[in-house]
C-alpha cells in the first residue's frame, strides 16, 4: 500500500499551452511525465510504474518464444555501413565521435548488432531457429518532436529478431510473434487492429502493423467489417465500374485546343467531362541507391498516370521506384516530356521496357487498366487529347496500384465499405528476408553441409506508445478531461479516498480497507491527504486509476461507494464486502488475458 501523502504525484489543474493531443495533456497533468527538452521526457513515479507494468507484460509473453538480450545503445559506424544504412538513415540518426575521432551513433534499432552476433556465433542449422529480443532505449533525431510521447527523440522499444534456415521457418517465427503481440496488446486492454503495412527503411517483404484508432494518430488506416485492414500506404479497394466516353472521330487520339485550362477541374468544366474520364500526370525524380548508379543512374525519371479524381500514394510509388521521390523541376519536365508543365500526358514519353532497365519508369495506375477514350494532356501548350487508350496509345513500364483508397470504397475481400481513420502504431512485425544476413556475411551449414544464408525477421513494440494509445482511447470516452487505464497497466489498480481525514472513523475505515486490498494482492493507493473531497475525487480520476473506493458518510451505515471508471458505473456496497468485490472485479477483468499458468 502507498500513501498519497508520502509519494510524489505533482498533478496540474491545466496542461501547458504547447500540449496538443489528449494523452500529452493528461500525462503532464497527471504527473506521469515532465519534459526535459524537445522530444525528451522524465518519467516520474506514476509514469514509471505504468511503463514497468507494460514492460513486464511484454517480457512475459516474449519469454514464451524467445530469449532476452541487452545490446549497446552506442554503435560504431562500421556495422551500420555493412548494411548500407549509415547513409540511408540520414539526419534521423544521432551521430557523434569519440575522443579518437571514430564515428559512432545512437542505435535506432538493432538489426545490424543482432546480425553481427549471429554471424559470429551461429554455425549450423542445428542452432536454428533463434529468436532474440531486448527491451532497450532507442534514439531518433525526430525533426518535429510533438504530441508528447508519440513523437520523441528517446524512447523505449522492445525489438526482437529471428534467424531461420528457410522461409518456412521464418513463417513460423513470424506467426509466433503475431500471436505474442496479440496477447500483449490484449493484456494491456487495447482495442487494436492488425494491418498490412509498408516495410520502409527496414526492408523485407511481409509487414504488419498493430494499430489503435485515435484522432491523435499520424497514420491512416483503412479497414472494413470483413476483417480487412491495411495502412493507407498499402491499402487497396474495389472500384465501381466506370462507363467510358464514346470515341470521337475515328477513335484515335484527337488534339483539342484547351486555352488556359490546366487542372483536372478546369479541363473537365471546359470539355464537359467528369474527373474519372480524365488522366492525371505526376512527374518525379527518384534518388536511387548507389548500387543502381551504374545501370540506372543516380536520378531516375518516374512518371505516373492516375484517374483524374484519384490521389497518388507516394509510398507505393517509392517502393516501385526503389528510391526517394521529389517533384521534377521545370527543366527536367521539358527534358522528359519535351513540353512545358501544365499540359503533360503519356503519348511521346519514352518508357523503360522494364523496371530494372534504364530509362523513364512509367507507371499506369491499376484503376486505368482496361479504360478507353480518356482525356489527357497532349504535351503541347494549351492542348489536350481525346480518345487516349492506355496500352494501345502508349505502353507503360508497369501497371500497379499506386493510388490512395477513398473512404466508402469497397474492400478487396467482399466489397464492404472501407472506414479510413487516424491511428497510432503500437507494434510492427517484418519478414526481413536476407537483407542483413547477406550484406553482413552471416551463414550456417544446412543439412547437406552446404553453406547457406539464414533468413531474418524483425519485430518491434513501442512501450510508451502502448501507454499513450491506452490514454487516448480512454480520454476519447471522457471528453479529454480524464482517463482510466486497464488494471494490468495502471500505476495503481484501486485508490481508497478518505473524504475527511479529520474524522477518526473514516480514517480508520480507509486504513483498514486499503490494508486488506493490499493483502489481497491489489496495487493500492490510499489518499490520506488533508484535502477537500472534491479535490481528491478530481485527482483520483485525473491519474487514471480504474477503481475508486470513496470512504464517506455512508460508513456510519456500513457502506462505501465503489466507482468503476472503466465502465463508468458507481454503486454503494457493504463495507465488509468491498475488498472481495473489488478483487473479484479486477480478477474478472484480468483473468481472460492472463497466461494459463497464472489463472
Secondary structure, 3 states (H helix, E strand, C coil): CEEHHHCCCCCCCCCCCCCCCHHHHHHHHCCCEEEEECCEEEECHHHHHHHHHHHHHHHHHHCCCCEECCCCCEEEHHHHHHHCHHHHCHHHCCEEECCCCCEEEECCCCHHHHHHHHHHHCCEHHHCCEEEEEEEEEECCCCCCECHHHECCEEEEEEEEEEECCHHHHHHHHHHHHHHHHHHHHHCCCCCEEEECCCHHHCCCCEEEEEEECCCCCEEEEECCCCCEEECCCCCCECCCCCCCCCCCCCCCEEEECCCCCCHHHHHHHHCCCHHHEEEEEEEEEEECHHHHHHHCCEEEEEEEEECCCCECHHHHHHHHCEEEEECCHHHHHHHHCCCCCCCCCCCCCECCCCCCCCEEEEEEHHHCCCCCEEEECCCCCEEEEEECCCCCCCCCEEECCECCCCCCECCCCCCECEEEEEEEEEEEEEEECHHHHHCCCCEECCCCCEECCEEEEEEEEHHHHHHHHHHHHHHHCCCCCCCCCCCCCCCCEEEEECCCCCHHHHHHHHHHHHHHHHCCCCEEEECCCCCHHHHHHHHHHCCCCEEEEECHHHHHCEEEEEECCCCEEEEEEHHHHHHHHHHHHHHHHHCCCCHHHC
